[in-house]
Amino acid sequence: MDSNTSEILKSIENTKKIIAKLQIDDGFLPAEYAILDYQNDQLKEVILNGNPL
């Protein structure tokens, strides 16, 4: 894994940590943040395992 890929994965994890802090009572996440969290998961999957389709 090259350094750019490592930096992207680190950035995704940092973004997910920030999103987790935005949760409202009982883990509810506003839709915009939930979508961003999902997109981050998808991007990480593509980086690690190639195209998921």
TAHUFEN-V565832 format. One record per backbone hydrogen bond with DSSP energy under -1.0 kcal/mol. NH is the residue of the N-H (numbers start at 0). CO is the residue of the C=O. Records with the same first field share a line. If there is no record, write none. Layout:
NH->CO / CO
//
This chain:
5->1
6->2
7->3
8->4
9->5
10->6
11->7
12->8
13->9
14->10
15->11
16->12
17->13
18->14
19->15
20->16
21->18
22->19
23->27
27->23 / 24
33->29
34->30
35->31
36->32
37->33
38->34
39->35
40->36
41->37
42->38
43->39
44->40
45->41
46->42
47->43
48->44
49->45
//
